[in-house]
């Protein structure tokens, strides 16, 4: 695993924020892509609000508030 400056060390829960037309696509990606299937933490797809500040990490859009929320229960 390569560490990127500013990124938390170790995996954390992931919430992928998207807009309604792309929700089914992202849910399919999370279910079918090996990276997400093998991800050691919880991965969710949530709806983005136009007022949310979005950040891109590794080519995936995140709600900035969600990207900083505390870790939930561990698997």
Wavefront OBJ file of the C-alpha trace (Angstrom):
o trace
v 0.000 0.000 0.000
v 1.384 3.417 -0.921
v 0.870 6.262 1.523
v -0.296 9.561 0.048
v 0.403 12.766 1.958
v -2.654 13.988 3.844
v -4.370 10.600 3.743
v -5.155 8.658 6.898
v -2.896 5.714 7.586
v -4.833 2.487 7.236
v -8.261 1.923 5.734
v -11.372 3.638 7.036
v -15.069 3.328 6.285
v -15.869 4.725 2.850
v -18.920 6.699 1.715
v -18.987 7.345 -2.033
v -21.112 10.404 -2.753
v -22.885 10.556 -6.096
v -25.940 12.028 -7.762
v -29.156 10.087 -8.367
v -28.530 9.245 -12.081
v -25.255 7.522 -11.109
v -26.338 5.819 -7.879
v -27.073 2.418 -9.451
v -23.777 2.517 -11.332
v -21.760 3.139 -8.168
v -23.699 0.495 -6.233
v -22.865 -2.009 -8.990
v -19.216 -0.971 -8.930
v -19.048 -1.462 -5.148
v -20.647 -4.926 -5.441
v -18.679 -6.172 -8.454
v -15.192 -4.628 -8.396
v -12.614 -6.690 -6.513
v -11.078 -3.639 -4.803
v -14.359 -2.857 -3.049
v -15.286 -6.505 -2.402
v -11.964 -7.037 -0.638
v -11.900 -3.659 1.115
v -11.523 -4.388 4.853
v -13.951 -1.685 5.981
v -17.573 -0.693 5.270
v -18.250 0.854 1.831
v -21.491 2.798 1.220
v -22.916 4.754 -1.693
v -24.762 7.913 -0.653
v -26.508 10.720 -2.468
v -24.596 13.983 -2.766
v -26.245 17.330 -2.211
v -25.293 20.232 -4.503
v -24.317 22.188 -1.374
v -21.900 19.470 -0.182
v -18.213 20.146 -0.610
v -16.764 17.253 -2.583
v -13.202 15.959 -2.475
v -11.623 13.439 -4.860
v -9.428 10.742 -3.340
v -7.945 8.173 -5.677
v -10.403 9.129 -8.430
v -13.459 8.599 -6.204
v -15.717 11.500 -5.130
v -16.344 11.870 -1.383
v -18.416 14.244 0.696
v -15.761 16.179 2.609
v -17.755 15.901 5.856
v -18.139 12.136 5.446
v -14.485 11.677 4.580
v -13.653 13.093 8.004
v -16.313 11.372 10.094
v -15.077 9.117 12.897
v -14.645 5.417 12.284
v -17.659 3.262 13.043
v -17.713 -0.264 14.366
v -14.898 -2.401 13.071
v -15.655 -5.489 11.008
l 1 2 3 4 5 6 7 8 9 10 11 12 13 14 15 16 17 18 19 20 21 22 23 24 25 26 27 28 29 30 31 32 33 34 35 36 37 38 39 40 41 42 43 44 45 46 47 48 49 50 51 52 53 54 55 56 57 58 59 60 61 62 63 64 65 66 67 68 69 70 71 72 73 74 75
